[in-house]
Amino acid sequence: MIGSVRGADYDVSINGGGGATTYNVAGNLYLYHPTAALSLLGKMVTHMTTEGVDTPMAEILRNRCVRLSAKSVFSVTWTSTTLRDLLGFNANLSGSVSYTAPLISPLLWSPAKPLYFELSPTGVLGNKRPLSYWTASPSDGSTFVVSHGDRTDQRFSASHVAIDRVQTASELGGEWDVLFQQSLARGHSFYVYPSVIEDPSDSSTAATISGGKGPYVYSPRGRAASWDYRRSRGFEWLNRRADITWDCRVVPEYT
């Protein structure tokens, strides 16, 4: 699951060997998106290319961490620490051709198991619901309908999720609560990628991220955005596993 930020406006200094240049990363951006202009990682590759970095790449690895790499030595100075934090880094980068973030981005979450599509078959965007009002004549039963289009709703859930992927005291990234606070609770769009191969011990292989469903936006059940911490069945007296469920709806893509 990959979240986004809206109204991003971050500066970053990149040095491809000929002197550092400051670039601006701006817009409504996901951590990753197949369209580079909608992706923080895509923006980094674009600016690295402009700077003359040889064959730059920005990827999410199978261990959920971001890697910036190239065929030539390059350096990155995070003028904006917000951009640094969103990519999972905690320091400036210099003197190498490859850098792997030590932390998981707060815009990425995985329950380490397939998400359950509750309102549709797995892989289907959601359940399309007409937004209409019906009235019927009490005398002859004539029906009148006022339509305001339709909306596609979805509900996702994951059971028995390990607690370190739900909520921790440190909140360093990779937890459900971090993504919720950073993206979902702010009404930012997100995508679900149902078939990504993950391996916490694999810090070298790039994850294949494709077949995304979305964009969705979180739908709170009340006026305020919130989620319930629910221990899983069989673990009611232990903080080891929890169940996560949230409602959402399909929205137009960022432009």
C-alpha positions in Angstrom: 0.0 0.0 0.0 1.5 3.3 -1.1 0.4 6.7 0.1 0.9 10.2 -1.1 1.5 13.8 0.0 -0.5 16.8 -1.3 1.1 20.2 -2.0 4.7 18.9 -1.7 7.3 21.7 -2.0 10.7 20.3 -1.1 14.2 21.3 -2.2 17.0 18.9 -2.6 20.6 19.5 -3.7 22.2 16.9 -6.1 25.8 16.7 -7.2 26.7 14.5 -10.1 30.3 15.5 -10.1 30.2 18.9 -11.6 29.0 20.9 -8.6 25.8 20.8 -6.7 22.5 22.1 -8.0 19.3 22.6 -6.0 16.1 21.2 -7.4 12.5 21.5 -6.4 10.2 18.5 -5.8 6.7 19.8 -5.9 3.1 18.7 -6.5 0.7 16.0 -5.3 3.0 13.0 -5.2 2.9 9.3 -4.2 6.0 7.6 -2.9 5.9 5.5 -6.1 3.7 5.8 -9.2 4.2 4.5 -12.7 3.9 8.0 -13.9 7.2 9.7 -12.9 5.5 13.1 -12.6 3.3 11.8 -9.8 6.1 10.0 -7.9 8.6 11.2 -5.3 11.0 8.5 -6.6 10.2 9.6 -10.2 11.0 13.2 -9.4 14.3 12.2 -7.9 15.3 10.2 -11.0 14.3 13.2 -13.2 16.4 15.6 -11.3 19.4 13.2 -11.1 19.2 12.8 -14.8 19.2 16.6 -15.3 22.2 16.8 -13.0 24.1 14.4 -15.3 24.1 11.4 -13.0 24.8 8.3 -15.1 21.8 5.9 -15.3 20.0 7.0 -12.1 17.5 4.7 -10.4 15.1 5.2 -7.5 13.5 1.9 -6.3 11.7 0.3 -3.5 13.5 -2.9 -2.5 11.9 -6.2 -1.3 12.7 -5.3 2.2 10.5 -2.1 1.8 13.3 0.3 1.9 14.1 2.9 -0.8 17.4 2.7 -2.8 18.9 5.6 -4.9 21.6 4.4 -7.2 23.5 5.1 -10.4 26.5 4.1 -12.4 28.5 7.1 -11.3 29.2 8.6 -7.9 26.7 11.2 -6.8 25.8 13.1 -3.6 22.4 14.3 -2.2 22.0 17.0 0.4 18.5 17.2 1.8 17.7 20.9 1.9 14.3 19.7 3.0 14.4 17.1 5.8 10.8 16.4 5.1 11.7 14.9 1.7 14.5 13.0 3.4 12.2 11.5 5.9 9.5 10.6 3.4 12.1 8.5 1.5 13.3 6.8 4.7 16.7 8.5 4.9 18.2 10.1 8.0 21.3 11.8 6.7 22.9 13.4 3.6 24.3 11.0 1.0 27.8 11.3 -0.4 30.7 9.3 -1.9 28.9 6.3 -3.4 27.0 5.0 -6.3 24.2 3.5 -4.2 22.4 4.4 -1.1 19.7 2.4 0.7 17.5 4.1 3.2 17.9 2.8 6.8 14.2 3.3 7.5 10.9 2.4 5.8 9.1 5.3 4.2 6.1 6.6 6.2 4.2 6.5 2.8 4.5 2.7 2.5 2.7 -0.1 4.5 2.5 -3.8 4.1 0.7 -6.3 6.4 3.1 -9.0 5.1 0.1 -10.9 3.7 -2.5 -10.3 1.0 -5.1 -7.6 1.7 -8.7 -8.8 1.8 -11.1 -7.0 -0.7 -14.3 -7.0 1.3 -16.7 -5.2 -1.1 -15.6 -6.9 -4.3 -13.7 -9.9 -5.7 -10.0 -9.6 -5.1 -8.4 -7.3 -7.7 -11.7 -5.5 -8.6 -11.5 -1.8 -7.9 -14.6 -1.7 -5.8 -18.4 -1.8 -5.6 -20.1 0.9 -7.7 -23.0 2.4 -5.9 -25.5 4.8 -7.6 -26.0 8.1 -5.7 -29.7 8.5 -6.3 -32.9 9.3 -4.4 -36.1 7.4 -5.0 -39.7 8.5 -4.4 -42.9 6.7 -5.2 -46.4 8.0 -5.7 -48.7 6.7 -3.0 -51.6 6.4 -5.4 -50.3 4.6 -8.5 -46.8 3.6 -7.5 -45.1 5.8 -10.1 -41.4 6.0 -9.3 -39.2 9.1 -9.6 -35.4 8.9 -9.3 -33.0 11.8 -8.9 -29.4 10.7 -9.8 -26.2 12.4 -8.8 -23.9 9.9 -10.5 -22.2 7.0 -8.7 -19.4 6.3 -6.4 -17.1 3.3 -6.1 -16.5 2.1 -2.5 -14.1 -0.5 -1.1 -13.2 -1.9 2.2 -9.8 -3.5 2.9 -8.8 -5.6 5.8 -5.9 -7.7 7.1 -6.0 -10.0 10.0 -3.4 -11.2 12.5 -0.9 -8.5 11.4 2.3 -8.5 13.4 2.3 -5.6 16.0 5.6 -4.1 14.7 3.6 -3.5 11.4 0.7 -2.0 13.2 1.9 0.4 15.9 5.1 0.9 17.9 6.4 3.5 20.3 9.2 4.6 18.0 7.0 5.0 14.9 10.1 5.0 12.6 8.1 3.8 9.6 6.5 0.7 8.2 3.7 0.7 10.7 0.0 1.1 9.8 -0.4 4.0 12.3 2.4 5.9 10.6 0.9 5.7 7.1 -2.6 6.4 8.5 -1.4 9.6 10.3 0.9 10.7 7.4 -1.5 10.1 4.5 -4.9 8.6 5.0 -6.1 10.8 7.9 -5.2 13.9 5.8 -7.3 12.8 2.9 -4.4 12.0 0.6 -4.8 9.4 -2.1 -3.3 6.0 -2.0 -2.9 2.8 -4.1 -3.1 -0.8 -3.2 -0.7 -3.2 -4.9 -2.1 -6.8 -4.2 0.8 -8.9 -5.7 4.1 -7.5 -4.5 6.8 -10.0 -3.5 8.3 -9.0 -0.2 11.4 -10.3 1.7 12.6 -8.5 4.8 16.0 -10.1 4.4 16.5 -9.0 0.8 18.2 -5.6 0.7 19.4 -5.9 -2.9 16.5 -6.9 -5.1 14.1 -4.2 -6.3 10.4 -5.1 -5.7 8.2 -5.4 -8.8 5.4 -3.0 -8.2 2.6 -3.3 -10.7 -1.2 -3.9 -11.0 -2.1 -1.1 -8.6 -5.7 -0.5 -7.6 -6.8 3.1 -6.9 -6.5 5.9 -6.4 -8.5 5.6 -3.2 -9.1 8.0 -0.4 -9.9 7.0 3.2 -13.6 7.2 4.2 -14.0 7.9 8.0 -17.0 6.3 9.6 -17.6 9.4 11.7 -16.6 13.1 11.4 -13.0 12.5 12.5 -10.5 10.1 10.9 -9.6 7.3 13.3 -8.8 3.6 13.5 -9.4 1.0 16.1 -6.7 -1.1 17.6 -8.1 -4.6 17.8 -6.1 -7.5 19.0 -6.6 -10.6 16.8 -8.6 -13.6 17.9 -6.4 -15.9 20.0 -4.2 -13.0 21.0 -6.7 -11.0 23.0 -4.4 -10.7 26.0 -1.2 -10.2 24.1 0.2 -7.3 22.0 1.4 -9.6 19.2 -1.2 -9.6 16.4 -3.9 -7.1 15.4 -6.6 -6.8 12.8 -6.8 -3.8 10.5 -9.9 -2.7 8.6 -10.6 0.6 6.7 -13.2 2.0 4.3 -12.3 4.0 1.2 -13.6 5.2 -2.1 -12.2 5.7 -5.6 -11.3 9.3 -6.4 -9.9 11.1 -9.5 -6.2 10.9 -10.1 -3.9 13.8 -9.2 -3.2 16.2 -12.1 
